[in-house]
Amino acid sequence: MAATTYSTYRPQLTDAGLEAAKAVTAIDESGQAREGFIAAERALTIYLNKREIVTLMTLGTNPELLVLGWLKNQRLIEDINEIKSLQIDWETDSAAITTFNQIPELDKKLGRKTVTTGCGQGTVFGGLMDNLDKINLSRLHIRQSAIYNLLSALNHHNEVYKRAGAVHGCALCEDIQLKIFVEDVGRHNAVDAIAGHMWLDNIHGHNKIFYTTGRLTSEMVIKGAQMGIPVLLSRSGVTHMGLEIAQKVGVTLIARAKGRHFLVYNGAENIEFDAVPESSAAQNKTQQAMQSQSAISHRENQTCPL
């Protein structure tokens, strides 16, 4: 896989973000009217050099970043300097991307499509597993206390979810600082928007942690690795294929992370357990004592004559 090119260049971009939630009236279980909000969902069709590529379902709050990140994570465009302009038009629900040159092997890339497990079904063009062996991630050590601090800080976000529900949130973090937080109707959209932000603003992923409220599937692990991020943290679970890919490319995979609980499925050697909860520590000591006593009893039974 070609290395991502970073520069200070910025293509011509619109600024067409929309409100994330819509006011509605619903009838509750007692037959009473309730005012509230629901998440917006909009179709955005991507046109690359006037060629229709795909339609994304999105909140529409970060459409330019979403499209940029989608192009990058799909490996359709490797160098942001190739993009002349990106225009969002909500009257036609379209995103028009113009490049300085034709995209090489575009037909070949679009000819291979994988429908993923993303919410609302995500789609990956080209070979999903291609070039994984060329990904070289840095090794990032993370403190258990930093994980807890991040989880606590993230509780103050998820604004759209708290207001309207029906969305996933993703965040880019550095140590205990939250750098970017994005919500969308699908976790794959949220990660693409963060990828677009990183690409546009020349942000490297080697010292970052990626958080998601959604599950860590093969698609999410691959996208995180493509963004150069060595640690993925999820409130939800992990799929077996996601774990296999994490093991292959060296991603530290932490899931079921909520409150004081988490499970490290890969890369436990990169975690400094500096804040083990007292109940867990006591339980570990009890288990160790029981194992020790069991070993002593086993040796005595082996040495004692009948």
N, C-alpha and C positions, 0 to 999 in steps of 0.2 A: 504494500500500500504506500502510495506516495506520501511524503511528509506534508503536514498542513503548513501552508505558507501564511505567516503573520506579517502584517505591515500596518502602516498608519493610514492607508488608503481606505476611503469609505465611498461606496457607490451612492448614487442618487436614491434617496429613500423618501417615501411618504411617511406621514405620522397619523395613521388611521385607526388607532385603537378605539374600541367601543366599550360601553358599560358591560360588566360581567353578569349582572343579574337583572331580572325583569320583575316588576311589581305585579302580583296577581291576587285574586280572591279565591279561596278554597272553602269548602264546607267540611267542618269537622265531624267527629263521630256522634255529636249531640245535635247535629243539624244546624249549627250556628256558623255564620260566615266569619272567616278569618282572613285578615290581610297579611300578606307575606311576600316572599321573594323566591323565585326559582332561577336556576342557572340558565343563562342564555346559551343557545347552540346555533351556530351559523355554518353554512356551507361556504367554503372558500376554494375555488378551482384555480389550480396553478397552471399558468401558461409559460412555457420556456421558449423564448424566441417564436412566439405565436403558436406554438404547438401545445395542445392540451395534454397535461401529464397526469394529474390526479386531483381528486377533490378531498379536502380535509374538513372534518367537522371540528369546530373550535369555538371557544368563548368569544374570540375576536379581540381580546384585550392587547395582545402583542403580535399582530399579524406579520409585521415585517421581520421580527426576530424569529418567529415560528417558521416562516418560509426559508429564511437564510439557513437556520439550523437543519431544516428538513433536507435542503439541497446538499448541505455538507455531510450529514449523517447517511444520506443515501449514496454518497460518493459520486454524485452527478457532476459536481463542480468542486475541485480540490483547492483552487486558488481564488480568494475573494477579489483579487485584482482583475479577474476575468469578467466580473459582473459590472455592467454599465449602469443599470438602474433596476429598481424594484418598486412597482407601483401597485398599491392596493386600491381597488374601486369597489365599495360596498353596494353601489347601485347595480352592478353586474355580478357581485359576489366573486370577484376575480383578483388574482395576483399575477401581474405581468412582469416577467423577468427578461431583461435584454442583456445579452453578453456581447463582448467585443468580437469574439470569434465563435465559430460553431463548436459544439460540445463533441469531442471525439468519442466514437463508439456509443453514441446515445441510443441507437436502435438496439444494440446488443444489451446494454444495461437495462433498458426498459422491457426487453423480451423475457427476462427472468424475474418473476414476482413471487414473493412469499407473503401469504396472509398470516399475520402474527396474532398473538393473544392479547394485543392491546385493546383497551376499552373501545367499543364501537368498531373493532377490528382495525389493527394497524397494518400497513403494507410496507414491505421492504423490497426494493428493486435490486437487481443484480444478485450475486451469490451471497447469501446470508453469512456463510462461513468463510468466504474468500479472504485471504490475506491476514488471518488471525495470527499466523506464525510470525508476521512482520511487525506486530505491535510490541513495543518495548516500553513497559511502564516503570516508573520510578517506584522505589519502595518507601512507603510512608508509615512511620510509627505513630500511633495514636494512643493517648491515655484514656483509660476507662472514665476518669473524671471529666475529660473533655467530651466524651460521648453523652454523659449525663447533662452537662451544661448545654450542649447543642439541643438535645431533646427538650429541655426546659425552655430554651429560647424559641424553638420552633412552635411551641404551644401558643405563643402570642401571635402567630401568623394564621394561615388557613382562613383568611378573612371571608373569601367567597364561600367556602365550605360552611363556615359558621352561620353565614347569612342565608345561604340558599341551598347548600348541599350539592350532591351530584357531580363533584369535581375531585380531581387529584391535585396534590401539591408536590412540587419538586424544588430543591434548594441547592445552591452551590455554597459550600462552606470552606473556610480556611481556619484551622485550629478550632477555636470556639466562637469565631465570628461568622455570621451569616452574610454572605455577599450578595446573593441574588435569590429571590423567591418568586416562583411562577405557579399559577394555578390554571388548569384547563380541564376540559371534559374528559380527556384521556391523558394518562401519564406519559405516553409517547409524545404527545404534543408539548407537554410541559418540559420534557428533557430536550426536545428540539429547540424550543424557544431559548433555553439556557445555552445550548450549543451555538445558536445564532448570536447571542449576546457575547459569548466568549470569542467567537470568530471576528465579530465586528469591532470589539474593543481590545483585541490582542491580549486576551487573558489566557494564560497557560494553566493546565490542569494538574501538573506534576505534584503540587503540594495541596491539593484540594480534596474535599470529601463531598460526595454527592448523596443527597437525601431524597427519598421519595416516600409518599404515603402508599404507593402501589407495590405490587409484588415484583420481585427481581427475576424476570424472565430472561431467556436468551437474548431477546431484542434489547432489553434494558442494559444487560451486562456488556453486550457488544457496543452499544452506543456510548456507554460510559468509558469503555476502553478506547474507543476511537477519539474521544475527547481528551484522552491522556490522564484520566482521573483514576487513581489507584485504590480508592476506598469507596464502596457503595454501602449506604445505610438505609434500611427500610423499616417502616412500621409494620409492613405486611410480611408475607412469606417468600420462599425461594422455590423455583422449579428445579428439577433435576438437571435439565439442559443448561439452565442458567448457572448452576453450580459447576458443571463440567467445564463450561467456557471460562468461568472465573479461575478454576484450577489451571486451565491451559495457559491463560494470559497473565496470571499473577494478580488478580484483583482480590483485595480483602473484602469479604462478603459478610455483612452484619445484618441480621433480619430480626423480626419480632421485637423490634426495639421500641419500648414504651415504658415510661416511668423509670424504674431501676432495673428493668429486665432487658436482656438482649441475648441473641445466640450468634456466635461467630461460626459460620459454615466453612470459611476458608481464610487463611492468613492469621490464625490466632497468635502466631509468633510475633506479629506486628502490633499486638495490643499489650499495653502496660497496665496490668490489673492493680491500679493504685487506689481503688475506691470500692472494694468488695463489700456489699451490704453485710451488716452484722449477722443477720439470720443465715445468709449463705455461708459466711465464714464459719459460724458455729456448726452448721450442718456438715460442711466439709471436714471439720475436725472430728465430728462424731463418726462420719463414714471412714475416715482414715484410722481412727482408733479401733473400729469394728474390723476393718481389714487387717490391721496389725494383730489383733487378738485372734482372728481366724487363722492367720499365718502361723502364730505361735502354737495354737491348738493342733494345727495340721502337722507341724514338725514333731510335737510331743507324741502324737498318735503314731507317727512313723518310727520313732525311736523307742517307745515303750514296748517291753516284751509282752507277749500274750500270757 
